[in-house]
Amino acid sequence: MTSVPAVSPTGSVPALPAPTGRFDADHTALRLHIAHTDRLLGLLPPRPARDRAQAERAAALHEARRTGRHDFLARHAPQAYEVLTDGRTVRRRLPDLVRQAQTRLPGLVPTAAQLADDHSRIQAHKEGHEVDLGVFFGALLRSSPAGNHLIDTMLHPAPGSRDRLGDFRRHDVVELDTVTVRRHGPAAHVTFRNGHCLNAEDNRLIADMETAVDLALLDERVRVGVLRGGPVDHPRYSGRRVFSAGINLKDLRNGAISYTDFLLGRELGYVNKLAHGLLTPDTGWSAPAAVHKPWVAAVDSFAIGGGMQLLLVVDRVLAAEGAFFSLPAADEGIVPGLGNLRLTRLTGARLARQVLLSGRRLRAGEAGAELVCDEVVPADRLSDAVDRAVAELAAPAVVANRAMLALAEEPRETLRSYLAEFAVVQAERIYSQDVLDRIERRWARP
């Protein structure tokens, strides 16, 4: 019987297993390799208590683990996905894939206990097991059969969305913790209600937004969706509407932003549904696979980070005078979702680099802003502008042409290739020292 070798806290980093090319043998070798490095990591003190030598040893152990997982998946990702999805007969969303991997292919991803322990810590004190999830999901997305099946899975209604559809049809409104979706005529108005943090995105809002978008796309009475921020509590903007401040960086500092549910789930979930529609069972030879509907974004005050990213996937952007848009990727230190892919398409490479790499803000009505904003109106007329846009986009031919535009502008292979790299890079960035230092300086409480 093969066993895990004895370990010492200062011994050499275990060598990577030699691949055989056979799935079962390579998985057994990986499992033993991960168990060995787990024991070595367990001999070290928690991350914040490590001295320099211990920190370097932990980094070397993590590098060995991630390399082992990467090498296994580089050879076996399609077969691993077949195992986890019962031959692609079961659609498993991101969290469920992780749970299945923990039980069916131990060693392929961090254990539930490891992830839970990290979840209990602030970002700078975590071991960084989510980086290994980036390795896992990146490999699945690089595989054409696995990646396309996963993207399709995440375009289906989220768990619980259909359960709320009856209430929405009866009452024309569903109020979630951080989002309200309300039907007015042919339009579903989705309003952000995270006012205590300038409508910033956190784990709860991401889940609520996916439910709201699902309801708008599932209800056959709705022909147009509208995104708008509600009033906020911040002293500078108290009582005023704000579109979105993007990711809640305070939550990121506190370790409360999930890689799986937020950073990757957002892009594969509600944002991708805004861009590419909702997948439902085909009902006939001429029925489109995805339910597409046009979307309007009404920007009060500002759309920062993730807020601006939403403007890149909707069909009409309206803004109040004085509003601005920004993707402060260089300042935050993380990748702005699919903003790098989508902004360049809208603005061209030069302006996109100014926004993404130099932090340029685009102010409504100024040169360059027209590439992301269709119309600028006085703040007290923004609702009227929304009504006009809804009436125009509710025309019968809009849906078909909108679907064809999405196909032409963002082909599936382009999307999948970008997502595969994003999955890895974003996982690395949220644990990079420059990001940890930045959010600690800005958001740590005395």
Order of alpha helices (4+ residues) and beta strands (2+ residues): alpha-alpha-alpha-alpha-alpha-alpha-alpha-beta-beta-beta-alpha-beta-alpha-alpha-alpha-beta-beta-beta-beta-alpha-beta-beta-alpha-alpha-alpha-beta-beta-alpha-alpha-alpha-alpha
